[in-house]
Structure formats: structure tokens, C-alpha cells
Amino acid sequence: MLLAMTDWRHASGTPTHPRPRAPLTRAITRAVTTAASTVAGACLLGGCGLFPGATGGSGATLTVMTWAPEGTKATNMGGMPAMAKAYERWINAKGGINGHKLHVLTCNEHNTATGAADCARQAINAKAVAVVGSYSQYGRAFMAPLEAEGIPFIGGYGVSAEEFQSTLSYPVNGGQPVLLAGAGRQLAKACDDVALVRPDTLAGDSMPILLNAGFKAVKPQREAADVRAPEDSGNYADQAREALAEAGKAKGKDKTGAAAEKGCVAAVLGERTETFFDSFRRLDTDAKKPQLSSVLGSVSQSLVDRTGGRESQFEGAYVTSWYPVSGDPLWQPMRKVIAENAFGDDRVNPDDTGTQTTWIAYSVLAEVVKRLGKDEDVTARTIARALNHSTGVTTGGLTPDLSWRYQDMRAVGGFPRIVNGRVTFQIVQEGRLVAQPGEATTDMIPTLEQAPRSS
């Protein structure tokens, strides 16, 4: 059953209770509100450019924002704002985007709904023309205020459902839905029994449904076991024990008497994936060695390197990604920008999917601004309009050409704005993440479109 996921997260915060207003004050407030609404409506029709982010024509500065959590006990994506600042230095040294100087603001989202809402308010107050290449799982907290001000959200990491629902969101990848569906497909070819270890959160509740969409497309009669885990734990012994038991069910003979395929353990816990697999390794004393699996973002080349390279516990692990392997020559322009403009900022890792997503998102922003014309005002509204009507926005081959027109939307329940369903299948060999032999890049949208939906 494919979950619509419209209620993943609820913005938190303490409500305020203003003092009652006098009748005259209420009347004045209503009059001002009505006048403001009238002016806003006239701007929508006549294009007066009074929306946040209005920056004028050629030579004016474009203010944008990138946010991500940093310094938290769970997921941290500091490489995304760091990549944004490196891009800012690089593009401005080249004369800006179509003659416009780029000003990048960054914000720590703190991995909370309140933090996400605060970052959105900062973008609004700074009159940002877009939020670009950002990470937050609290889509409801940040998307609503951006929508109210007409600010487009370009190239989010794809961890919140709202990124694939809002008409002001322009995703560059298929987010968690296509990654998990792709992982299910990858595992189905090697495993009879799969244990999925995922966060015990509202966001995590959708993961088994999405992984099973891909798994059951290959093996309709089977289903992955759901192992819930705290997203910020320092010890996952209980979850590792449960996952090992579920994966161990594949041992022995199948119904025909032939040897059963081995079991698989997939973990998608962000930065805590390493902690889980460390607990798992300590428990697997019988050397059952089930096939390990994860997705890019939970496992990365840097993680493999620091856990022993070719001697790492991740040797042989399956990994699903949105993008080409990090060693692909297509990433060379990004690597050059990082080398020359990151100034030793160790948050920027060219192998990190957050860094890569931010690079792609800023590439989209630059392409769209160039299409506006050198003397056209660049505002939040004009950027959104250009995105809504543009075809074939290129990202240097790192994704398919992108387009977010109405006719490009797909019939994926709960995720209509997934326009790029491409996944790549990778494997850790000799300590390096490489393309899995015999597995081609695959579009997972048809699989998600055909998956059963909730009633």
C-alpha cells in the first residue's frame, strides 16, 4: 500500500495569544488587510514586482537561501550550505548569474519543525527570490510560509512529502520514494527475506511501504520486515538482533528443495546507519553475513573510507542513489569549484549526496535565471513562472533534463511532482562505491505509479 504521506510532520511551536483588540482597531486592521490583498491581487495580474525578492534588472543582487541541520544528534547536512557558499564565490568571480551578483544566506534548521519554520521566515524577511538546495524533513513547517510569499523551493533533498506536492516546489531528484523503491527492486534480485531498519518517526513510517513497492514488483508474494529504531540512539543492539533474526529466515531450503536465497538487511538511518551496522557486526558472531543494503545519504564513500575501505563492513553492500557514482567525470566541474572555492571547509564533501544535490539545485537556478533575459526583473514570482514553463532544464548530465510543467507531473499517489524517478544501483567493491555490474539506471516512477494506494 503506497502511503500518500500528507501528514508526515506537523509543525511544532508554542502558540501565541494576542490581547483582544478594541473594535476600532479591528476595523482598521480589516481595512488594511483588504487593501493589501487588493494590491497583491493586482500585482499577480499586472506584474508590478512587489513580491519578496524583487531585485530589478541587470546588475541587481539575487538573494537566495540554503538551509540544513547542523550540530544535531541525528541527521546533519552541513555540506549543503557550505556548497552553496562555495558556489556563490565561484559564480560571482565569473560575473554572477546573467549579470546578477548572487548573495547566499544560510540557516541551521536544527532538524526541528521550529527550526525549519524559522529558516523560512528568515528567507522571507531577507526577500529571497528562492530557497535552493536545502534539507528538512519538516515540509509542512517550511512550505506553507514560502507558499504564502510566493517563494520557490528549488532542489530540496527530497526527504519531506511536501516537496513533491507543493506547486512552488521544484525537485531535482525523486527523494526518498524513488530511493526506497529502487532499493526494494535491487534487494529483490538477491534476497528472499529482507529486514528494513528505519527511524521510528512519522517520516520513517512511509519507508516500508515505499521499499515494498519495489520489492513486491519483483516478488509479489513477499514483503520486507519492518524494524523500527530511534533516530538518535547510540546503541542499536535490540534492532540489530531483530534484523538478524528476520534476515536469517531465508537460510535452508525453499519449497522446491533448492537452496534459498540469502537474507538481506537494509538500514536507512542517516548518520546513525553507521552506528546500527556497528551493533549489527558485533552481534553476527555466527557469520551469517546477510547482504547489507542502504541508500546514498545513509552510506557514502567517506563512510566506507573511515570504516576501513576494502576491509570495511560495508564491502559488498548494495547502495541505491539518484546520481552517477561519485567518481564519474560528470562531477568534475563541481569538484573543481569545491577545490578552488571551499577554502578548506571540511563540511564540503564531493562524495556526499547533500553536497551533490545543492550543486545540481544551483545549476537549475542559474539556467532558469539565464532564460529570463538580461534586463528582466528577477523576482520570486518570475523565477517560479519560468520554472513552470521551462522545458529541458539541463544539469550537465547529472540528471535527465528537468521540467515541471503541468504535463510533466506523474500519477504517483502523494508525490505528483516527482519528475525525475531515476535511480542508479551501486555496490561497494574494493572499498569503492561503483556501479553495480549488470544493473542499468532505472526510472522507478512506473513502479510507484502501479503500486497499491491507501484508501
Secondary structure by P-SEA (a helix, b strand, c coil): cccccccccccbbbbbbcccccaaaaaaaaaaaaaaaaaaaaaaaccccccccccccccbbbbbbbbbbccccccccaaaaaaaaaaaaaaaaacccccbbbbbbbbcccccaaaaaaaaaaaaaaccccccccccccccccaaaaaaaccccccccccccccccccccccccccaaaaaaaaaaaaaacccbbbbbbbccccccaaaaaaaaaaaaccccbbbbbbbbccccccaaaaaaaaaaaaacccccccccccccbbbbbbccccaaaaaaaaaaaacccccccbbbbccccccaaaaaaaccccccccbbbbbbcccccccccaaaaaaaaacccccccccccccaaaaaaaaaaaaaaaaaaaccccccccaaaaaaaaacccccccccccccccccccccccccccccccccbbbbbbbcccccccccccccccaaaaaaaccccc
